[in-house]
Amino acid sequence: MILTKYKLGEILDVTRGASLSGEYYATEGEYIRLTCGNFDYQNNCFKENKSKDNLYYVGDFKSEFLMEEGDIITPLTEQAIGLLGSTAIIPESGKYIQSQDVAKIICKEDLLDKDFAFYLISSALVKQQLSAAAQQTKIRHTSPDKIKDCTVWIPELSEQKRIGKLLRSIDRKIELNRAINQNLEAMAKQLYDYWFVQFDFPNEEGKPYKSSGGEMVWNEKLKRKIPNEWDNCKLKDFINLFDSKRIPLSSKDREERKGNYPYYGATGIMDYVNEYIFDGDYILLAEDGSTSDSKGFPIVQYIWGKNWVNNHAHIILPKNEQYLMFTYQMLRSIPAKQIETGSIQKKISQENLCEYNMVLPNSILIEKYESIISPLWEKRKLCIEEINALIKQRDELLPLLMNGQASVNSDLLACILSYILISVYRNLGIISFAGNLPINTKTTISRL
């Protein structure tokens, strides 16, 4: 494959967004201003910014700053390490305003394929150049001119299109799986809230209990009314905590132990290591640092398989391990302020958890909830495993394709697109299919 050397400015244009006056920021409106919070830089994709509540803009702005679906954007400010060089694609037309911290990438279509450009900008080659040229202030910045000054080597347009199509197809499948998972999570939470928060579980006639006049009785310990025949208990009587097994690893330790097992912290996977200390399905609840989400509920994770967990997350199982789904949703519904301590540095200690008074439904209802939700949860786990497999394949392919060590021919493209199509059908329930991506990336590329 022949690669041609260019400055990015020869094959694309970069425009800065509008300077938007703070006096027109609002909590509701027709248009949303883009910020660096719209970049999921770890997954290199667009995300809705939930870190602020004044993201709407009600002032005047030029129409050229209103984004269209499919526009490529990249940040000009590094508000988190690794953010410069990230890319995202606008998901909807006529909704988002390009602000001054966000640049828009416009391809010269006779030289550069748009899908290929998305991965080119976020490649290690470009990111390294942007990082080296960034202004060394407390928060580092780049500029449209510095982006255009980056040097790249790219293949001919037809090869760019094949590479872009392949990588975008993988990312679209990842996006689809994430959307499926969000729906499954929402369904599980909605049913939990309906039954165990609103108390409208099915009565003996199949009607909603509370709404149909079901008897509610005062519970002195909970200071509220609950359904007749329900009870309360301390959380310590319902769950087990595995405090002594939580072992922290420093960044140096993790570097020396690089491997395939997830290393979990309070809010998610921090790294991958070559050993594990837990094996099975567990629930994690953040202990310190970021203990609650934007809505004031604890940060709770559901994990499974072989993994390592540090000392910033409590590891929890219900005493009856058949109640995992119920326990996960129950922990997510506890107001964090009821179990947190500390004014500035929040902490949820083992004692806080153990002494919390919880509503205890009858076991028949919990078991019924588990029977409905468990199959959905298994589907969710399968989607996540598939996401991880696709990300691994994409990340192995990406540097090889972008630096010319590999090319995409019709056999490889057909193989991966067929797998993605089968996987989509499976997730939609049209067919049953099991298995991982049917190629070893590196050997297949070299063979093809």
C-alpha positions as CSV (number, residue, x, y, z in Angstrom):
1,M,0.0,0.0,0.0
2,I,1.4,3.4,-1.0
3,L,1.1,6.2,1.6
4,T,1.3,9.9,0.7
5,K,2.7,12.5,3.1
6,Y,0.5,15.5,3.9
7,K,0.0,18.3,6.4
8,L,-3.6,18.0,7.7
9,G,-4.3,21.5,6.5
10,E,-3.8,20.2,2.9
11,I,-6.6,17.6,3.2
12,L,-9.0,19.2,5.6
13,D,-10.2,22.4,7.2
14,V,-10.6,23.1,10.9
15,T,-13.0,25.8,12.2
16,R,-13.4,27.2,15.7
17,G,-16.8,27.5,17.2
18,A,-18.7,30.6,18.4
19,S,-17.9,32.6,21.6
20,L,-21.2,32.3,23.5
21,S,-22.1,34.8,26.2
22,G,-22.7,33.3,29.6
23,E,-25.7,35.6,30.2
24,Y,-27.7,33.4,27.7
25,Y,-26.9,30.0,29.3
26,A,-30.1,28.4,30.4
27,T,-31.4,25.2,31.9
28,E,-33.9,24.6,29.1
29,G,-34.3,25.7,25.5
30,E,-34.1,24.7,21.9
31,Y,-30.3,24.6,21.4
32,I,-27.5,22.9,23.4
33,R,-24.0,24.3,23.4
34,L,-21.2,21.8,22.8
35,T,-18.5,21.6,25.4
36,C,-15.5,19.3,26.1
37,G,-17.9,17.3,28.2
38,N,-19.5,16.0,25.0
39,F,-16.4,13.9,24.2
40,D,-16.2,10.4,25.6
41,Y,-12.4,10.4,25.1
42,Q,-12.0,6.9,26.5
43,N,-14.3,5.4,23.8
44,N,-13.7,8.1,21.2
45,C,-17.3,8.9,20.6
46,F,-20.0,11.5,21.4
47,K,-21.8,11.6,24.7
48,E,-24.5,13.8,26.2
49,N,-23.0,16.2,28.7
50,K,-24.6,15.6,32.1
51,S,-22.0,17.4,34.2
52,K,-23.8,20.8,34.0
53,D,-27.5,21.9,34.1
54,N,-27.1,25.2,32.1
55,L,-26.1,23.7,28.7
56,Y,-28.9,25.4,26.7
57,Y,-28.3,28.6,24.9
58,V,-31.1,31.1,24.3
59,G,-29.1,34.0,22.7
60,D,-28.5,34.7,19.0
61,F,-25.8,33.0,17.1
62,K,-24.8,32.6,13.4
63,S,-26.4,29.6,11.6
64,E,-23.0,28.3,10.5
65,F,-22.4,27.2,14.1
66,L,-25.5,25.0,14.2
67,M,-24.2,21.5,13.8
68,E,-25.5,18.9,11.3
69,E,-25.8,15.1,11.9
70,G,-22.5,13.5,10.9
71,D,-20.3,16.5,11.5
72,I,-16.9,15.6,13.0
73,I,-15.7,17.6,16.1
74,T,-12.5,17.6,18.2
75,P,-11.7,19.6,21.4
76,L,-9.4,22.6,21.5
77,T,-9.0,22.5,25.3
78,E,-7.6,19.6,27.3
79,Q,-9.9,19.5,30.4
80,A,-8.8,15.9,31.0
81,I,-5.5,14.3,30.2
82,G,-5.7,12.6,26.8
83,L,-8.6,14.7,25.6
84,L,-6.7,16.5,22.8
85,G,-7.1,14.6,19.5
86,S,-10.4,12.9,20.5
87,T,-13.1,12.9,18.0
88,A,-16.9,12.7,18.1
89,I,-19.7,12.6,15.5
90,I,-22.8,14.8,16.0
91,P,-25.8,12.5,16.4
92,E,-28.6,14.9,15.4
93,S,-29.1,18.0,13.2
94,G,-30.3,21.4,14.4
95,K,-29.7,20.8,18.1
96,Y,-26.1,21.5,19.0
97,I,-24.2,24.8,18.8
98,Q,-20.5,24.7,18.2
99,S,-18.7,26.7,21.0
100,Q,-15.2,28.1,21.0
101,D,-13.7,25.1,22.8
102,V,-14.8,22.8,20.0
103,A,-13.4,22.6,16.4
104,K,-15.2,21.2,13.4
105,I,-13.4,19.1,10.9
106,I,-14.3,19.6,7.2
107,C,-12.7,17.1,4.8
108,K,-11.6,17.9,1.2
109,E,-13.6,15.0,-0.2
110,D,-11.4,14.5,-3.3
111,L,-8.4,13.7,-0.9
112,L,-9.9,12.5,2.4
113,D,-12.7,10.2,3.2
114,K,-14.8,11.4,6.1
115,D,-15.0,8.1,8.0
116,F,-11.2,7.7,7.6
117,A,-10.7,11.3,8.9
118,F,-12.5,10.5,12.1
119,Y,-9.9,7.8,13.0
120,L,-7.0,9.7,11.5
121,I,-7.5,12.7,13.8
122,S,-7.7,10.4,16.9
123,S,-4.8,8.3,15.9
124,A,-1.7,8.1,18.1
125,L,0.4,9.9,15.4
126,V,-1.8,13.0,15.5
127,K,-2.4,12.9,19.2
128,Q,1.3,12.8,19.9
129,Q,1.9,15.9,17.7
130,L,-1.0,17.8,19.3
131,S,0.3,17.0,22.8
132,A,3.8,18.1,21.9
133,A,2.6,21.4,20.5
134,A,-0.1,22.2,23.2
135,Q,0.4,25.4,25.1
136,Q,1.8,24.6,28.5
137,T,-0.7,26.3,30.8
138,K,-2.6,24.8,33.7
139,I,-5.2,23.6,31.2
140,R,-3.5,22.9,27.8
141,H,-4.9,24.2,24.6
142,T,-4.5,23.6,20.9
143,S,-5.8,25.5,17.9
144,P,-7.1,25.0,14.4
145,D,-3.7,26.0,13.0
146,K,-1.9,23.5,15.2
147,I,-4.2,20.7,14.1
148,K,-3.7,21.6,10.4
149,D,0.1,21.6,11.0
150,C,0.2,17.9,12.0
151,T,2.0,15.6,9.5
152,V,0.2,12.4,8.4
153,W,0.7,9.7,5.8
154,I,-2.5,8.4,4.2
155,P,-3.4,5.8,1.5
156,E,-5.3,6.6,-1.7
157,L,-9.0,7.5,-1.4
158,S,-10.4,4.1,-2.3
159,E,-8.3,2.4,0.4
160,Q,-9.4,5.1,2.9
161,K,-13.0,4.4,2.1
162,R,-12.5,0.6,2.8
163,I,-10.7,1.4,6.1
164,G,-13.3,3.9,7.2
165,K,-16.2,1.6,6.3
166,L,-14.7,-1.2,8.3
167,L,-13.9,0.8,11.4
168,R,-17.2,2.7,11.4
169,S,-19.2,-0.6,11.0
170,I,-17.5,-1.9,14.1
171,D,-18.2,1.3,16.1
172,R,-21.8,1.3,15.0
173,K,-22.2,-2.2,16.3
174,I,-20.7,-1.1,19.6
175,E,-23.1,1.8,19.7
176,L,-26.0,-0.5,19.0
177,N,-25.0,-2.8,21.9
178,R,-24.7,0.1,24.2
179,A,-28.2,1.3,23.2
180,I,-29.6,-2.2,23.8
181,N,-27.9,-2.2,27.3
182,Q,-29.4,1.2,28.2
183,N,-32.8,-0.1,27.3
184,L,-32.3,-3.3,29.3
185,E,-31.1,-1.3,32.3
186,A,-34.0,1.0,32.1
187,M,-36.5,-1.9,31.9
188,A,-35.0,-3.5,35.0
189,K,-35.0,-0.2,37.0
190,Q,-38.6,0.7,35.8
191,L,-40.0,-2.6,37.0
192,Y,-38.1,-2.3,40.3
193,D,-39.4,1.2,40.9
194,Y,-42.9,0.2,40.0
195,W,-43.0,-2.8,42.4
196,F,-40.7,-1.9,45.2
197,V,-40.8,2.0,45.4
198,Q,-44.3,2.8,44.2
199,F,-45.6,-0.6,45.7
200,D,-47.7,-1.3,42.6
201,F,-46.6,-5.0,42.2
202,P,-49.3,-7.3,41.0
203,N,-51.8,-8.3,43.7
204,E,-53.7,-11.6,43.8
205,E,-55.9,-10.4,41.0
206,G,-53.0,-9.2,38.9
207,K,-53.8,-5.5,39.6
208,P,-51.3,-2.9,40.9
209,Y,-51.3,-3.3,44.7
210,K,-51.2,0.2,46.1
211,S,-53.2,1.8,43.3
212,S,-55.9,-0.8,43.7
213,G,-56.3,-0.1,47.4
214,G,-53.9,-2.6,48.9
215,E,-53.4,-2.3,52.6
216,M,-50.5,-0.1,53.7
217,V,-49.3,-0.2,57.3
218,W,-47.1,2.2,59.2
219,N,-43.5,1.0,59.9
220,E,-42.0,2.8,62.9
221,K,-38.3,2.0,62.0
222,L,-38.7,3.2,58.4
223,K,-41.0,6.1,59.4
224,R,-43.3,5.4,56.5
225,K,-46.1,3.2,55.3
226,I,-45.3,-0.1,53.5
227,P,-47.4,-2.9,52.1
228,N,-49.0,-5.2,54.6
229,E,-46.9,-8.4,55.2
230,W,-43.7,-6.6,54.2
231,D,-41.0,-5.9,56.8
232,N,-37.8,-4.0,57.4
233,C,-34.3,-5.1,58.2
234,K,-30.8,-3.7,58.6
235,L,-28.8,-4.0,55.4
236,K,-26.2,-6.1,57.2
237,D,-28.9,-8.8,57.7
238,F,-29.5,-8.9,53.9
239,I,-26.0,-8.7,52.4
240,N,-22.5,-9.9,52.9
241,L,-19.4,-7.6,52.4
242,F,-16.0,-8.9,51.3
243,D,-13.9,-6.1,52.8
244,S,-10.7,-8.0,53.5
245,K,-10.3,-9.1,49.9
246,R,-10.1,-5.6,48.4
247,I,-6.4,-5.1,47.4
248,P,-5.1,-1.8,45.9
249,L,-2.5,-1.7,43.1
250,S,-0.4,1.4,42.4
251,S,0.0,2.5,38.8
252,K,3.4,1.0,38.8
253,D,2.0,-2.3,40.1
254,R,-0.6,-2.4,37.3
255,E,2.0,-1.6,34.7
256,E,4.1,-4.6,35.9
257,R,1.0,-6.8,36.0
258,K,-0.5,-6.0,32.6
259,G,-3.0,-8.6,31.4
260,N,-6.6,-9.4,30.5
261,Y,-8.4,-9.3,33.9
262,P,-10.3,-6.0,34.7
263,Y,-9.0,-4.0,37.6
264,Y,-12.0,-2.2,39.1
265,G,-12.0,1.0,41.2
266,A,-14.9,3.0,42.7
267,T,-16.4,4.0,39.4
268,G,-15.3,1.5,36.8
269,I,-12.4,-0.4,35.1
270,M,-9.1,1.4,35.7
271,D,-6.8,-1.1,34.0
272,Y,-6.3,-4.7,33.1
273,V,-3.9,-7.0,35.0
274,N,-2.6,-10.6,34.8
275,E,-4.1,-11.9,38.0
276,Y,-7.5,-11.9,39.7
277,I,-8.8,-12.1,43.2
278,F,-12.6,-12.5,42.5
279,D,-14.4,-14.9,40.2
280,G,-18.1,-14.7,39.7
281,D,-21.0,-12.2,39.9
282,Y,-20.6,-9.4,42.4
283,I,-22.0,-5.9,43.1
284,L,-19.6,-3.0,43.7
285,L,-20.6,0.2,45.6
286,A,-18.2,3.2,45.6
287,E,-16.6,3.8,49.1
288,D,-14.9,7.2,48.7
289,G,-14.0,9.8,46.1
290,S,-17.0,9.9,43.7
291,T,-19.5,8.1,45.9
292,S,-22.7,9.3,44.2
293,D,-24.0,10.2,40.8
294,S,-25.5,13.4,39.6
295,K,-29.0,12.4,40.9
296,G,-27.7,11.7,44.5
297,F,-27.6,7.9,44.4
298,P,-24.7,5.7,45.1
299,I,-22.4,4.6,42.3
300,V,-23.1,0.9,41.9
301,Q,-21.5,-1.5,39.4
302,Y,-22.4,-5.1,38.5
303,I,-19.4,-7.2,37.6
304,W,-18.8,-10.8,36.7
305,G,-16.1,-13.2,35.7
306,K,-12.4,-13.0,36.9
307,N,-11.4,-9.6,38.1
308,W,-9.4,-7.6,40.6
309,V,-11.0,-4.9,42.8
310,N,-9.2,-2.2,44.8
311,N,-10.1,-0.8,48.2
312,H,-12.2,2.1,46.9
313,A,-15.2,-0.1,46.2
314,H,-17.3,-2.3,48.6
315,I,-17.8,-5.8,47.3
316,I,-21.3,-7.0,48.0
317,L,-23.4,-10.2,47.6
318,P,-26.9,-10.8,49.0
319,K,-27.0,-13.5,51.7
320,N,-29.4,-15.3,49.3
321,E,-27.4,-15.1,46.1
322,Q,-30.5,-15.7,44.0
323,Y,-31.4,-12.1,44.8
324,L,-28.7,-10.4,42.9
325,M,-30.9,-8.3,40.5
326,F,-33.1,-7.1,43.4
327,T,-30.0,-6.2,45.5
328,Y,-28.3,-4.3,42.6
329,Q,-31.4,-2.1,42.0
330,M,-32.1,-1.7,45.8
331,L,-28.6,-0.4,46.4
332,R,-29.0,2.0,43.5
333,S,-32.2,3.4,45.0
334,I,-30.7,4.4,48.4
335,P,-30.3,8.2,48.8
336,A,-26.5,8.6,49.1
337,K,-26.8,11.2,51.7
338,Q,-28.4,8.6,54.1
339,I,-25.2,6.5,54.0
340,E,-22.4,9.1,53.3
341,T,-20.3,10.7,55.9
342,G,-17.9,13.7,55.6
343,S,-18.5,17.3,54.4
344,I,-16.0,17.7,51.6
345,Q,-14.5,14.3,51.2
346,K,-17.5,11.9,51.1
347,K,-17.2,8.3,52.2
348,I,-19.5,5.4,52.5
349,S,-18.1,3.1,55.2
350,Q,-19.0,-0.5,55.9
351,E,-20.7,0.7,59.1
352,N,-22.8,3.2,57.1
353,L,-24.0,0.4,54.8
354,C,-24.6,-2.2,57.5
355,E,-26.8,0.1,59.6
356,Y,-29.0,1.3,56.8
357,N,-32.7,0.3,57.3
358,M,-34.2,-1.2,54.2
359,V,-37.7,-2.2,53.1
360,L,-37.9,-5.9,53.0
361,P,-40.5,-7.3,50.5
362,N,-41.8,-10.8,50.8
363,S,-39.6,-13.4,49.3
364,I,-42.1,-14.5,46.7
365,L,-42.2,-11.1,45.1
366,I,-38.4,-10.8,45.0
367,E,-38.2,-14.2,43.4
368,K,-40.7,-13.2,40.8
369,Y,-38.7,-10.1,40.0
370,E,-35.6,-12.2,39.6
371,S,-37.3,-14.6,37.2
372,I,-38.3,-11.7,35.0
373,I,-35.1,-9.7,35.1
374,S,-32.4,-12.4,35.1
375,P,-32.8,-13.4,31.4
376,L,-32.6,-9.7,30.4
377,W,-29.5,-9.3,32.5
378,E,-27.8,-12.3,30.9
379,K,-28.5,-10.6,27.5
380,R,-27.0,-7.4,28.9
381,K,-23.8,-9.3,30.0
382,L,-23.5,-10.9,26.5
383,C,-23.8,-7.4,24.9
384,I,-21.0,-6.1,27.1
385,E,-18.7,-9.0,26.4
386,E,-19.3,-8.5,22.7
387,I,-18.6,-4.8,23.1
388,N,-15.3,-5.6,24.8
389,A,-14.4,-8.1,22.0
390,L,-15.2,-5.6,19.3
391,I,-13.2,-2.9,21.0
392,K,-10.2,-5.2,21.3
393,Q,-10.5,-6.1,17.6
394,R,-10.9,-2.5,16.5
395,D,-8.0,-1.3,18.7
396,E,-5.7,-4.0,17.2
397,L,-6.7,-3.2,13.7
398,L,-6.6,0.6,14.0
399,P,-2.8,1.2,14.3
400,L,-2.0,-1.4,11.6
401,L,-4.5,0.2,9.2
402,M,-3.5,3.8,9.9
403,N,0.3,3.3,9.5
404,G,0.0,1.2,6.4
405,Q,1.1,-2.1,7.9
406,A,-2.2,-3.7,6.8
407,S,-4.8,-3.0,4.2
408,V,-8.4,-4.0,3.9
409,N,-9.4,-6.2,1.0
410,S,-12.9,-7.5,0.2
411,D,-12.4,-10.8,2.1
412,L,-11.6,-9.2,5.4
413,L,-14.3,-6.5,5.0
414,A,-16.9,-9.2,4.2
415,C,-15.8,-11.4,7.1
416,I,-16.1,-8.7,9.7
417,L,-19.3,-7.1,8.3
418,S,-20.9,-10.6,8.2
419,Y,-20.1,-11.1,11.8
420,I,-21.5,-7.7,12.7
421,L,-24.7,-8.4,10.8
422,I,-25.2,-11.9,12.5
423,S,-24.5,-10.3,15.8
424,V,-27.1,-7.6,15.2
425,Y,-29.7,-10.2,14.3
426,R,-28.9,-12.2,17.4
427,N,-29.3,-9.1,19.7
428,L,-32.6,-8.4,18.0
429,G,-33.8,-11.9,18.8
430,I,-34.0,-12.9,15.1
431,I,-31.5,-15.7,15.3
432,S,-29.4,-17.5,17.9
433,F,-25.7,-17.4,17.5
434,A,-22.8,-17.8,19.8
435,G,-19.1,-17.1,19.3
436,N,-16.5,-14.4,19.0
437,L,-15.2,-12.5,16.0
438,P,-14.2,-15.4,13.7
439,I,-10.7,-14.1,12.9
440,N,-7.4,-13.6,14.6
441,T,-6.8,-10.1,13.5
442,K,-3.1,-10.0,12.9
443,T,-2.7,-13.4,11.3
444,T,-5.8,-12.9,9.1
445,I,-4.5,-9.5,7.9
446,S,-1.1,-10.9,7.0
447,R,-2.7,-13.8,5.2
448,L,-5.1,-11.7,3.3
